[in-house]
Amino acid sequence: MKEIIYLDTKLVNSLLAQQNSGLVTKLVNEDSESDARTEGSTEQATTSSEIGLSALLKASGRYSTTNADSYNFVFSKSNKNLVETALDDYSLDLLITCLEEEHLIKHSDYKDGDLISTSGELTVFNFEQLAETSDLEEIGFLLPEYDEFKALKSEYGKIKGKEKHLSRAKQIQEALSINGWNNFEMIKHMSSYLKKLLPETNLIKISNTFSILPLEFLRVQSVQLSFMQLGKRKIKMLGICSSTFDEQIPSDFSHMTDSNLMLKYAPTTILNIMLGSFGMISKDDHLVRPIAIYFED
């Protein structure tokens, strides 16, 4: 029995179609009810009279008034139920069976383009959540020694770069570098930037693979996914190997001098630096496009 956490249904159906020359994976039923009623009534009363002058003037006239009272009431009721039954879970099982029968799934020694299957502990990176929760200003009064940390930061900001305060500035800098609350400051800035670089996504690591998850294919809320990493179950992933990290932190920046290459590689280079600096990726880790992520009991 699978507890599916993430499923890219478009990719599943695409791969199945290529394996089976097309496969119907979705059934849509639509029920519609309509009930309409119109009621109307008009009441009208007319009075008239004639007025005239003498026959010599050859003139006459007619005076008429009409009083009308009408109303129109329309009652309309429409109830439309759209029931969509998707065979996504069955499609995933069918895809795995097809790929295994043809020995197309690799479990180690991945290369770019390989269909892979891996399992291990789940590690989740939700940068939007990190950016919000690492901002401690609103709860600073609850945190031990946080006021002292803010005071040190404030003092350092005032004397930084001033020659007569170099000794004190160095002393404060060393104290801040080992202060636990300083890590939250670094996480806040890093997460805020990565939230812009990778919007509407979560990042996960399973074994030696690293994946970017679009939120639209997640079957659980991001917060719940974060708590799932505290469990002891191993999670499985089926995916496509996209690339491999040659270094934890890139060391060759020669392409940055070429404007065309810089436009091409700058976002991935910055992402590589940030992820590697915080130990989120390691050398020889694989970037994988996930097809399905699930627990299986």
Beta strands, then each sheet from edge to edge (+ up, - down):
strand 1: 2-7
strand 2: 26-52
strand 3: 60-86
strand 4: 105-106
strand 5: 115-120
strand 6: 122-125
strand 7: 201-206
strand 8: 209-214
strand 9: 235-244
strand 10: 286-296
sheet 1: 1+ 10- 8- 7+ 6-
sheet 2: 1+ 10- 9+ 5- 4-
sheet 3: 2+ 3-
end
